[in-house]
Amino acid sequence: MQFVRPAFATYQRRFGRAPRPMLGQPASRQADLSADLRLFATTFAAGFLFVSILIG
C-alpha cells in the first residue's frame, strides 16, 4: 500500500534541516572563555539575588 505524501515532504531525508552554514576561521578561544565567564557571573548573581529575596 502506498501512502500519499504532502508536497513539502517529497524528499524526506532533507525535511526539517537547514542548509549547512559555511564555516570560516574558528573563533579565538580567549573570546569564548571571557564570554563564558561573564555568562556564569551573571547567572550566579541573578540566582543569588533571587534566593536572597526568596529567603528574606
C-alpha positions as CSV (number, residue, x, y, z in Angstrom):
1,M,0.0,0.0,0.0
2,Q,1.4,3.4,-1.0
3,F,0.7,6.5,1.1
4,V,0.1,9.9,-0.3
5,R,2.7,12.3,0.9
6,P,2.2,16.1,1.2
7,A,4.1,18.3,-1.2
8,F,6.5,19.6,1.5
9,A,7.8,16.2,2.4
10,T,8.8,14.9,-1.1
11,Y,12.4,14.3,-0.1
12,Q,12.3,13.0,3.4
13,R,16.0,13.0,4.3
14,R,16.3,16.8,3.9
15,F,13.0,17.6,5.6
16,G,13.4,19.9,8.5
17,R,17.1,20.5,8.0
18,A,18.5,23.9,7.4
19,P,21.3,24.4,4.8
20,R,24.7,23.8,6.2
21,P,26.5,27.0,7.1
22,M,29.8,27.9,5.5
23,L,32.5,27.7,8.2
24,G,35.3,30.2,8.2
25,Q,38.1,30.6,10.7
26,P,37.3,29.3,14.2
27,A,36.8,32.0,16.8
28,S,39.6,32.6,19.2
29,R,39.4,30.6,22.4
30,Q,40.1,33.7,24.6
31,A,36.9,35.4,23.4
32,D,34.9,32.3,24.2
33,L,36.4,32.0,27.7
34,S,35.6,35.6,28.6
35,A,32.0,35.3,27.3
36,D,31.6,32.0,29.3
37,L,32.9,33.6,32.5
38,R,30.6,36.7,32.0
39,L,27.6,34.4,31.5
40,F,28.5,32.4,34.6
41,A,28.9,35.5,36.7
42,T,25.6,37.0,35.5
43,T,23.7,33.7,36.1
44,F,25.3,33.3,39.6
45,A,24.4,36.9,40.6
46,A,20.8,36.5,39.3
47,G,20.4,33.3,41.2
48,F,21.9,34.7,44.4
49,L,19.6,37.7,44.2
50,F,16.6,35.5,43.6
51,V,17.4,33.2,46.5
52,S,18.1,36.2,48.8
53,I,14.7,37.7,48.0
54,L,13.0,34.4,48.4
55,I,14.5,33.7,51.8
56,G,14.2,37.3,53.1
